[in-house]
Amino acid sequence: MNFNRNQIITFFVLVSCFQLNPTWGEFVHPGIAHSKPSIEYAKERIAAGQQPWLVSWEKLKDSEYSALNWKPEPFANVERGPYNDPNIGSSEFTSDGRAAYCHALCWALSGEEAHAVKAAEIIDAWSKTLRSVGNHDAKLLIGMSGYRYCIAAELLKHTWGKWSKEGQARFESMLRNIWYPIIEDFYPSANGNWDASMLQVMMAMGIFLDDQGMFDRAKNYFLNGQGNGAIGNYFMESGQCQESGRDQSHTQMGLEFLANTCETAWIQGVDLYGAQENRLLKGFEYTAKYNLGFDVPYVPYKSFEGRYHYMQISSDSRGKLRAMYERVYNHYHNRQGLDAPFTKQAALELRSDQPVRQHQRGRERGRRRRQSSSHLDTLMYAKLPAI
């Protein structure tokens, strides 16, 4: 077949244009954190009045974040400094993201449309207003809190037909033009929970946007990234984590963000849970065991580029379990048939705390706030079948 000069030029122009645009993928929707089958499973358990789903559902409904009188507080220019100082719209961004997620989940599980309307109101308020996210912790803020906005938006877009096209387009623009340039290159030398937070939100953004290139960037960094949050750098073969010598709070944050990334990838047919011979499970078992009061081995560990060198395991925040163990136990035990005894024990301890914490005061009440989302972990991941 012969091509003239104009046809050849046209061909290369088209190829160049294609390469400058996102690569579009075929994703499962809804497919960030929760799938249609997992939502239906939770709905069935609630309707049947089965525990622990019913008590978890009641706690979700009673949460301040699920209240229909919630008012979003968007900022045009958000700043989060080290340890949230300065805090210019950072806390509001985080709280509104949690509220958007809770309302979207209430809608998906109950069919009460007022919750879908409220979730859209919150998302739209931020996408209309936000112009920048800055200061030292900008990457971390988008990674930690942007993830919940993406779950909420995904649920609205694919389970509720009344979110305006204008609202969806504004949200898409916010993801591409404000959030993504901040997180695109991760933060390799920071403690690993930073990279991990950006992995969860980048993968979520890729799915919402149907952007295969963005999804793959997150997947590839998880598997082969140079930074502390990549699977081979955050964990030693023993399960010891890069931040185990820092404190248990940040260690569990990193674990949760990586688990969220794995769960979302699993829904999309990509098995990150199994990477490096189930390294994530080893990390969860090691961390759960230590936080349940047992001794674990520890080896001094230098982070990427030697920025951090923790000489011994840290007891800071030891025993303050983070609401993240249910989904990991579900995957490795219920789906894969593997033993995860300490992960199971941690999940059950968090589950048993749910009904009583709300009546306690003082120090225990403060601890409860750290665990306040454990009902969501139980509601959406307890005994979930192999779906």
Order of alpha helices (4+ residues) and beta strands (2+ residues): alpha-alpha-alpha-beta-beta-alpha-alpha-beta-alpha-alpha-alpha-alpha-alpha-alpha-alpha-alpha-beta-beta-alpha-alpha-alpha-alpha
